[in-house]
Each structure stands twice: as C-alpha cells, then as structure tokens.
Amino acid sequence: MIDFHCHLDLYPDPGSVLTRLARERVYVLAVTTTPMAWNGTRQLVGDTPRVRVALGLHPQVVAERYAEIDLLCSLIPETRYVGEIGLDGSEDYTASFGVQQQVLAKALTACATNGGRIISLHSRRAAREVLDAIETHPGCGTPVLHWFSGSITELHRAIELGCWFSVGPTMLQSERGSRLAAAMPRERLLTETDGPFTKTRSGPLMPWDVNEAERELAKLWGCSQKTVDGTLTENLRRLVSVGEATSV
C-alpha cells in the first residue's frame, strides 16, 4: 500500500500511526506544511521503514509564513522530497495568491538548482497557474499533482509536461474525480489519503485506508485490486529509483 500524501505529524497520535505503518508495510510520503515542521517530523519518523518526509510550505499558510521560503530553499539539498507546496486559488486565499506564486517560483527554482526533486503539489482552483510554474521551471524534477481537480484540458497539459498524480478515496468517490483519474496515465499514478484532513464518519482517513482508493481504481481499470497494487508498487519503484525502492 502507498500513501504518497499524508500529514503524518498532524494526527492526534502520530506515534501509534507509525507503529501500525511499520506492521502493515505501508509506504508513506509524510508531507509538511512549513519548513519549520520538517525537521521535527523527521525526528518523529526516525528510522521507521518505508516512511519518507517531504519539505513543504503549504500555500494556505503562505500569507503568514512566506518568510520561511528562504529556510525551505536552504534545506532542499538535504532532501529528495518537497511538499506540500503549490497554489490555492479558492476564495479564502485569493488575497495571498500573488505571494503564493512568488513562493512557488522560488521553491521550484531551488529544486532545479539542486538537480531536481520529487515534488508533491497542491493546485486547488489554480491548476493553470501551477502548470505554468512547472513549465517555466523545467529542471525542477518530477511534479506529483496531489488531488488534481482541474479540467480535462488542464489534465492533458499536465500529462504533456510529464506530471505524475496521486489520488485518494475521497477524490475517487466523486463522479468528477473518478473521470479525471480514469484519464490519468496508469504508469504515472499513485494513491494518497491527505489524512488527517480527509475524514469518514468514523474519523480521519488513515494511511492504510488507501485500500479504498485501490478498490476504486480496480473498478475504473476493470481489473483486480491485486493488479492495481502491483501497478502502483512498480510506479513507485520507477519514481524513486532502484536504490531508494529497495525498502518499498
């Protein structure tokens, strides 16, 4: 199982989550919302197998934390993973949109300067602008568009730009989300939860709940869940390279 976008440090009891992750052999990319949180999350994770921590500055906190972009850029040489970064064009964040764009440009420039990174990107109501930023920073690495919700035209553009995608149970339960996921290249797809922000009646989605996303993908692809799991595992191995993938 693969949860390529979750906020591990924001669960009420991340220690117990880590214990179960190790037991169930879930691969997790733990994204962070600020660079100040990155080192603490790394210490939290410790040597837990199959868990990696990404260095982030979430667009929804940029209005208050934009000055931390310099810290983020200085830390990029220490990590292979950057996220969550990106743009949010929804109504609550339009006032900071220009600053968000400046912060994203600086982050992508730093990724390119350091040889490229695997980047988990937020693009809510800002798909066109995020794709513009990716296009103007061709050496930034491999963008993985988290919970992509743009148009089909924007999806095709993202595919042409070489983007990957991560999809979760909540996205796949909607008609629009399923339609987008069905049009994504299977060889560039991973699963995610975006927990603990995504919730069910019983509480936040947990990393092992990506099982639900696998079941939905099996329906979309017309195959078994075992086939889906094998495809996703192979995708992850290709994305992170042979050396990193020995622990997948």
KASULQUI-V207891 format. One record per residue. N is the residue number from 1. RES is the residue in one small letter. PHI is phi in whole degrees, -180 to 180 (NA if undefined). OMEGA is omega in degrees with one decimal (none if undefined). Layout:
N;RES;PHI;OMEGA
N;RES;PHI;OMEGA
This chain:
1;m;NA;-175.8
2;i;-133;171.4
3;d;-115;-172.7
4;f;-90;175.0
5;h;-162;172.4
6;c;-144;-178.2
7;h;-100;-172.9
8;l;-56;-175.4
9;d;-70;-176.8
10;l;-99;171.9
11;y;-71;179.6
12;p;-57;-178.8
13;d;-135;-175.9
14;p;-62;179.1
15;g;-62;179.6
16;s;-70;175.9
17;v;-63;179.6
18;l;-62;179.3
19;t;-60;-179.2
20;r;-71;177.3
21;l;-58;179.9
22;a;-63;-178.2
23;r;-68;-175.6
24;e;-94;174.9
25;r;59;177.3
26;v;-91;172.7
27;y;-86;-176.1
28;v;-131;165.0
29;l;-103;-179.7
30;a;-88;179.3
31;v;-82;179.5
32;t;-123;-176.7
33;t;-94;176.0
34;t;-144;176.9
35;p;-65;176.8
36;m;-65;-178.7
37;a;-84;-171.9
38;w;-64;-176.7
39;n;-66;177.8
40;g;-63;178.8
41;t;-69;176.0
42;r;-61;178.5
43;q;-65;177.1
44;l;-60;-177.5
45;v;-68;-179.6
46;g;57;-178.5
47;d;-103;176.7
48;t;-57;-176.2
49;p;-66;173.7
50;r;68;177.0
51;v;-114;177.6
52;r;-119;-177.5
53;v;-115;179.7
54;a;-101;-178.2
55;l;-91;-172.8
56;g;-133;169.6
57;l;-149;-171.3
58;h;-64;-178.8
59;p;-60;-179.2
60;q;-74;177.2
61;v;-111;-175.6
62;v;-61;-178.8
63;a;-56;-178.7
64;e;-96;-170.2
65;r;-120;-174.2
66;y;-58;-178.6
67;a;-65;-179.2
68;e;-79;178.4
69;i;-62;178.6
70;d;-65;176.4
71;l;-65;178.5
72;l;-57;-177.6
73;c;-63;-179.3
74;s;-71;-177.8
75;l;-93;-176.8
76;i;-56;177.2
77;p;-60;-175.8
78;e;-93;-176.3
79;t;-141;174.6
80;r;-94;-172.5
81;y;-122;177.0
82;v;-124;179.2
83;g;160;14.1
84;e;-99;172.1
85;i;-127;177.8
86;g;142;-178.3
87;l;-135;174.0
88;d;-130;-178.0
89;g;-99;179.4
90;s;-71;-167.9
91;e;-54;-176.5
92;d;-68;-173.0
93;y;-123;-179.4
94;t;-65;-178.6
95;a;-64;-178.4
96;s;-100;-170.7
97;f;-61;178.8
98;g;-62;177.5
99;v;-67;176.1
100;q;-55;-179.1
101;q;-64;177.9
102;q;-64;180.0
103;v;-64;179.6
104;l;-63;179.8
105;a;-61;179.0
106;k;-65;-179.7
107;a;-65;180.0
108;l;-68;176.1
109;t;-63;179.2
110;a;-65;176.2
111;c;-61;-179.8
112;a;-64;-179.6
113;t;-61;-178.0
114;n;-98;172.5
115;g;91;178.4
116;g;96;179.6
117;r;-136;169.5
118;i;-85;-166.9
119;i;-124;175.5
120;s;-93;-168.8
121;l;-116;175.0
122;h;-94;-177.3
123;s;-142;-176.4
124;r;-62;-178.5
125;r;52;-179.5
126;a;-152;-176.0
127;a;-59;-177.7
128;r;-60;-177.7
129;e;-69;176.4
130;v;-66;178.4
131;l;-65;174.9
132;d;-59;-179.1
133;a;-65;177.8
134;i;-62;-177.9
135;e;-65;-179.0
136;t;-85;175.8
137;h;-130;-171.5
138;p;-64;-179.3
139;g;-98;-173.7
140;c;-71;179.6
141;g;127;-179.4
142;t;-112;177.6
143;p;-77;173.9
144;v;-116;-176.0
145;l;-80;-177.9
146;h;-81;176.1
147;w;49;-177.4
148;f;-63;-177.2
149;s;-133;178.5
150;g;-77;179.4
151;s;-81;175.7
152;i;-62;177.3
153;t;-61;178.6
154;e;-68;175.9
155;l;-62;179.5
156;h;-62;177.2
157;r;-65;178.1
158;a;-60;178.3
159;i;-62;178.7
160;e;-62;179.7
161;l;-81;177.2
162;g;88;-178.9
163;c;-69;168.2
164;w;-104;-176.0
165;f;-143;171.5
166;s;-123;-174.2
167;v;-127;-176.6
168;g;-126;-178.1
169;p;-57;-177.2
170;t;-65;178.0
171;m;-62;-174.2
172;l;-76;177.8
173;q;-83;177.5
174;s;-97;-179.3
175;e;-62;-178.8
176;r;-66;179.4
177;g;-64;178.1
178;s;-64;179.4
179;r;-64;177.3
180;l;-66;-178.7
181;a;-61;179.8
182;a;-65;-178.8
183;a;-91;-180.0
184;m;-81;178.2
185;p;-62;-177.8
186;r;-60;-176.9
187;e;-78;177.8
188;r;-127;-175.5
189;l;-118;173.2
190;l;-134;178.0
191;t;-102;179.9
192;e;-153;171.2
193;t;-122;-169.6
194;d;61;175.2
195;g;-70;2.2
196;p;-89;-178.2
197;f;-71;175.8
198;t;-89;-172.4
199;k;-133;169.3
200;t;-118;178.7
201;r;-61;-176.9
202;s;-91;179.7
203;g;138;-177.6
204;p;-67;172.6
205;l;-63;178.2
206;m;-104;-177.3
207;p;-54;-179.6
208;w;-73;175.7
209;d;-73;172.6
210;v;-61;172.6
211;n;-52;-179.6
212;e;-66;177.0
213;a;-66;177.7
214;e;-62;179.5
215;r;-64;179.5
216;e;-67;177.8
217;l;-66;177.8
218;a;-61;177.2
219;k;-66;-178.6
220;l;-64;-175.3
221;w;-88;-179.0
222;g;68;-178.9
223;c;-143;179.8
224;s;-81;175.7
225;q;-65;177.5
226;k;-62;177.3
227;t;-65;177.3
228;v;-59;-178.8
229;d;-59;178.6
230;g;-65;178.4
231;t;-64;-178.6
232;l;-65;178.7
233;t;-63;177.8
234;e;-66;176.9
235;n;-59;-179.3
236;l;-63;179.2
237;r;-60;179.5
238;r;-67;-177.3
239;l;-66;-172.3
240;v;-94;177.7
241;s;84;-173.2
242;v;-61;-176.5
243;g;-62;179.9
244;e;-70;-171.2
245;a;-78;179.8
246;t;-62;-179.2
247;s;-99;-179.4
248;v;-74;none
